[in-house]
Amino acid sequence: MFSSILALLQSLFYPHCCPGCGEEVREPGVLCGRCREGVWHPRSFHPGSLDCPHVDGMFFLLDYAGAIQKTLQQAKFQGREDLLPRLGEEWARGIRQEGKFSWDLPPEVTLCATGIPTDPRRRKKRGYDLPEEIFRPWCRQEGYRWETLLIRNRSTRPQYGLTPEERKKNIKGCFTLVRQENLPDIVLLCDDICTTGSTLEEAARTLKQGGVKKVYALALASGN
């Protein structure tokens, strides 16, 4: 009750404005309609479409450009924690509009979702994992189980600015399973951004080495 009243007061006195253009946004989501239209590009990739042999399917909602690129950079590097709920709404409304994914997932299976873990130093500085903040509320709405399945066992260089081969080398072996037993058969692997897919591929490889049978990757935005 109190949180609902607080949210109402915040919306009245501190209305959310689109990070792309500054226009007030009155509906769920982080972007205004015009800025969203500029980056709207939902697409699915099936096995073999990208250089990610351990990933059984991918779904990306937006192009990593323009307003959403600016928004994610603010959330990551400028401490804009206030954008996190809105980013989650952006994903949820996009999936509702798009009508889920094109994969043939067994309806009787309770899906498990996990996020790409943030580098420990950046996680400590930032105070949150962006993939978890974006995707976990949606998983709760959909009845998907959210679990932390992976941790980073070492720090890595930021991926931006690296060549595809440098990205693979940088991320190689950096993930460890939090447990070796009773892993789910199917995992939704979530990240805020996908560029070359090397991070998703390395995480999927680690999951499958532990016994996961299928890994489907989701990203809010992608450069592909």
C-alpha positions in Angstrom: 0.0 0.0 0.0 2.7 2.5 1.0 4.8 1.6 -2.0 1.8 2.3 -4.3 1.2 5.7 -2.7 4.9 6.5 -3.0 5.0 5.6 -6.6 1.9 7.8 -7.3 3.5 10.7 -5.5 6.8 10.3 -7.4 4.9 10.2 -10.7 3.0 13.4 -9.8 6.0 15.4 -8.6 8.9 13.7 -10.5 7.4 12.5 -13.8 9.6 10.3 -15.8 11.1 11.8 -19.0 12.4 9.9 -22.0 16.3 9.8 -21.8 16.4 10.1 -25.6 14.5 13.3 -26.1 13.3 14.6 -22.7 9.6 14.1 -23.4 7.4 13.1 -20.4 6.5 9.4 -20.5 3.1 8.6 -19.0 2.9 4.9 -20.0 4.9 1.9 -18.9 8.4 1.8 -20.4 11.5 3.9 -20.4 11.2 5.5 -23.8 8.6 7.7 -25.5 6.8 6.3 -28.5 8.8 8.2 -31.0 12.2 7.1 -29.6 11.0 3.5 -29.2 10.0 3.4 -32.8 13.5 4.5 -33.8 15.1 1.4 -32.2 12.2 -1.1 -32.3 13.5 -4.3 -34.0 12.3 -7.6 -32.4 14.0 -10.6 -33.9 14.7 -14.2 -33.2 17.8 -16.1 -34.1 17.8 -19.9 -34.3 20.8 -22.3 -33.9 23.5 -21.6 -36.5 22.3 -18.0 -37.2 25.2 -16.5 -35.1 28.5 -17.8 -34.0 27.0 -19.3 -30.8 26.9 -23.1 -31.1 25.9 -23.6 -27.4 22.8 -21.3 -27.7 19.6 -22.9 -28.9 17.9 -19.7 -29.8 18.1 -15.9 -29.3 15.5 -13.1 -29.0 16.4 -9.4 -29.1 13.9 -6.6 -28.7 15.6 -3.4 -29.7 18.5 -2.1 -31.7 21.4 -1.0 -29.5 21.4 2.5 -30.8 19.9 5.9 -30.2 17.7 6.4 -27.1 18.1 2.9 -25.7 21.9 3.0 -26.0 21.9 6.3 -24.1 19.5 4.9 -21.5 21.5 1.8 -20.8 24.8 3.7 -20.6 23.2 6.0 -18.0 22.0 3.0 -16.0 25.4 1.3 -16.2 27.8 4.2 -15.8 26.0 7.2 -14.4 24.2 5.6 -11.4 20.7 6.1 -12.9 19.1 3.5 -10.6 15.8 5.2 -11.2 15.7 3.9 -14.7 15.8 0.2 -13.7 12.0 -0.3 -13.2 11.3 1.5 -16.4 13.8 -0.7 -18.3 12.0 -3.7 -16.9 8.7 -2.3 -18.1 10.2 -1.7 -21.6 11.1 -5.3 -21.9 7.7 -6.5 -20.5 5.6 -4.3 -22.8 7.8 -5.2 -25.8 7.3 -8.9 -25.2 3.5 -8.4 -24.8 3.4 -6.5 -28.0 5.5 -9.0 -29.9 3.7 -12.1 -28.5 6.6 -14.0 -26.9 9.3 -15.9 -28.8 9.1 -18.1 -31.9 10.7 -21.1 -30.1 8.7 -24.3 -29.6 9.1 -24.6 -25.8 7.4 -27.5 -24.0 4.4 -25.9 -22.2 4.6 -28.3 -19.2 8.1 -27.2 -18.3 8.5 -24.5 -15.6 11.1 -22.3 -17.2 14.1 -21.1 -15.2 15.8 -17.8 -16.0 19.2 -16.5 -15.0 21.2 -13.4 -15.8 24.7 -12.8 -17.1 26.6 -11.9 -13.9 28.3 -8.5 -13.7 32.0 -8.3 -13.2 32.5 -8.3 -9.4 34.3 -4.9 -9.2 31.7 -3.2 -11.4 28.8 -4.9 -9.5 30.2 -3.6 -6.2 30.6 -0.1 -7.6 27.2 -0.1 -9.4 25.2 -1.8 -6.6 23.1 -4.0 -8.9 23.1 -6.5 -11.8 21.4 -4.8 -14.8 20.1 -8.1 -16.4 18.5 -9.2 -13.1 16.9 -5.8 -12.6 15.4 -5.8 -16.1 14.3 -9.4 -16.4 13.4 -10.6 -12.9 10.2 -8.6 -12.6 9.0 -9.9 -15.9 9.9 -13.5 -14.9 7.8 -13.1 -11.8 4.8 -11.9 -13.9 5.2 -14.8 -16.2 5.6 -17.5 -13.5 9.2 -18.2 -14.5 11.7 -19.2 -11.8 14.6 -16.8 -11.4 17.9 -18.3 -10.1 21.5 -17.2 -9.9 23.2 -20.1 -11.8 26.5 -18.4 -12.7 29.1 -16.3 -11.0 32.2 -14.5 -12.5 35.4 -16.2 -11.2 37.6 -13.3 -12.3 37.4 -9.7 -13.5 37.4 -9.1 -17.3 38.0 -6.1 -19.5 34.9 -4.2 -20.7 33.8 -5.8 -24.0 33.1 -2.6 -25.8 36.0 -1.6 -28.1 37.3 -5.1 -28.5 37.4 -7.1 -31.7 35.2 -10.3 -31.9 38.3 -12.4 -31.3 39.5 -10.3 -28.4 36.0 -10.5 -26.9 36.1 -14.4 -27.0 39.5 -14.4 -25.4 38.6 -11.9 -22.8 35.5 -13.8 -21.6 36.9 -17.3 -22.0 36.5 -19.4 -18.8 35.2 -16.4 -16.7 32.0 -18.1 -15.6 31.5 -20.8 -12.9 28.3 -22.6 -12.0 27.1 -21.9 -8.4 26.3 -25.6 -8.1 26.9 -28.8 -10.0 23.7 -30.7 -9.2 20.0 -30.3 -9.9 20.4 -27.8 -12.7 17.3 -27.1 -14.8 16.9 -28.7 -18.2 16.0 -25.4 -19.9 17.4 -22.0 -19.1 16.5 -18.5 -20.3 19.8 -16.7 -20.3 19.2 -12.9 -19.9 21.5 -9.9 -20.7 20.9 -6.3 -21.2 23.0 -6.0 -24.4 24.2 -8.5 -27.0 26.8 -7.4 -29.6 28.8 -10.3 -31.0 27.2 -12.9 -28.7 30.5 -14.0 -27.2 29.4 -13.4 -23.6 26.1 -15.3 -24.1 28.0 -18.2 -25.9 30.5 -18.5 -23.0 27.8 -18.5 -20.4 25.7 -21.1 -22.4 28.8 -23.3 -22.8 29.3 -23.3 -19.0 25.7 -24.1 -18.4 25.7 -27.0 -20.8 28.9 -28.4 -19.4 27.0 -28.6 -16.1 24.2 -30.6 -17.6 21.7 -28.0 -18.9 20.1 -29.3 -22.0 18.7 -26.2 -23.7 19.8 -22.5 -23.4 17.8 -19.7 -25.0 19.2 -16.2 -24.8 17.3 -13.0 -24.3 18.6 -9.4 -24.6 16.8 -6.1 -24.4 19.0 -4.6 -27.1 21.5 -5.9 -29.6 23.9 -4.6 -32.2 23.2 -7.6 -34.5 
